[in-house]
Amino acid sequence: MKTSQLLLLFAGFFFLMISCEKTSKTKTSSKSEIEKLLEKGEAAYADPVLSEKYLDSAYLQISDNKNDSLTRYLYRRATVDYYNINLYDKSLKASKRVYKLASKERDSLSMAKGLQFSGVSFYGKENNDSAFYYYRQAEKLYSRLKDTDSKTLGEVVLYKAYIYYNIGEYVLCETEAVRALRLLLNENRPTDIYNCYNLIASGLDGQNNNTEAIHYFQLALDKLNDYKQEGYTDSQIVLYKASCYNNMGGVYVKMGQHKRALAIYEQALAFKEVKTVPYLYAKLLNNLAYAKFKSGDNSNLPDLFYQSLKIRDSLGNKPGIIASNVALGEYYLSTKDTIKSIRYLKTAYSQAKVIKSHFDILNSLKILSEIDKKNNSFFKDRYIKVNDSLQEIAKSTRNKFARIEYETDKLQGEKEALVKKNSFIIGISLIVLLFIAAIFVIYYLNSRNKELLLVQEQQKANEEIYQLMFEQQGKIEEAKTEEKSRIAMELHDGILNNIYAVRLNLEFINKKVEEEYVLKRKEYIKELQNIEAEIRGVSHDLSRNALFNKEQSFENMLEFMITSQKNSFDTEFNADIDSSIDWENMSNICKVNIYRIIQEALQNINKYSNAKEAEVEVTLRKEKLLITITDDGVGFDPEKAKGGIGLKNLKKRTDSLNGKLKISSELGKGTVVEVLMPL
């Protein structure tokens, strides 16, 4: 991120100032000691160890106080202080404490702030997924609050835009930054407007819209002239200028205007204050070296690259380290030192995967596929897959008209300022808006009612189908029993008695050898042949019945149902069913319930999970059957969702099998459903 860490630090201070103003009226003398400790911690920022000591002491004392507005304010203040000395885990702990206490008192504003601070802390930990989740939750809560000012909401939207930039979603970054600008223009604070212009320009840069990017960077530079209104010193303004120059230089390099890039980098490095910010100084050094390399001027190279990389290593700046490695890879490629080039590019690729930097992943893969002859096909395939995947995601979310919408809204706002003079027109407009809103609400409620009725009817139809299946299975079992009884009676009362009689007669005849009994013996043998034919007839009858009742194996039915699942997320479904399970001796009612349990769990994955992979395992554990359904999707809170119809059905069917249901899930960490039942 080009300026996000510096901007977020100042944003944290401003947010704290607002919080102080709103809560200072509730101060009590009993908590003045805690505030003194916090002030000492803030004064000792230059010495992080000492600052942490004061903050830890203050945090412990806050924990002893009752849950009131001042206590929650002190926790928020500690959150920002921990963040500003890079103690992100402690900052996160404090922000979650704010949210928990605010939830108990139903303090929605403090809840939203706790969520926002959690997002900032996760951003500091470079956990973009969790940061985005908390920002989004904060945005939703702020949007529902009547007393939320547009600045607060605009800041959260801007934070989301930073994350979109970090993951390479430049169109979404631009869209959200423009939305933040519309919100923040209401108060017209120079720092907020500068941040928005700078990020919009960066988003345009990512889309290779170079001319527009330069335009917005210039707007950001112009806005810096107003920074003194907010109390900024000349030194602080210089740092912002240097950062903006750095960004503009990168655009000029992409445009092939290397001399302009070199001039603007040298202008930024000429500010003596730049060396006091190692993060920015290292970036400018690397970019200056890259511009020199691209212009064909190799003086002081690769020393400038190594100097930048050394600083970035000491700071643990992962995006910067990746950028330095890519630059060194390109430089050594130009000098025909392919071995060094591949080494640096592979390092960049592996680290880019860790922080999910899509731009750096694609850039390093592209160069590696061209120069690494040994692994050419591997890198080329990976580049194609990653590039196709990113394009597919961006295709559905890209909004090419965000900037146009902003410009249109700006003009519309100027027109509305003139129209407001006519109170009658304003009144009519409000009535029309209320009427449209009422129609929308009525339509929405009707749609929801219809949806609920359809769900109820579907549930009722499913239950009727299940009942019919159970009744039909009972009739089949009863018919089988009757047929077996009939065959047994036929064998016992008819065939068996005849065989017994023939056997007695033959034994009697064997005692005599007279010729007159020879004919009799032949008759009895003939009788035995008839009996044999009768047994054969019964046997054929049984065979025909067995063939008629033969069905597809339950194991195959399960496996087909699982692996044939399809959804809009393109989830890959796998089945692992223990072949030693004796399905034939299991009742059909039991098998139907097992089938429906797995089907319901897979349906939930298809609807909500956004998973890449899902697996169903059916195994034997001692004398019990274990069903495990796992996915790597977005997860959910089981406590909040336990009232849903699907989960209730899972619980009901598990209970009918005398089994136990266990659902494990966390947001962003997938879901595991386990059913353990006796055989």
Disulfide bonds with the S-S distance in Angstrom:
none
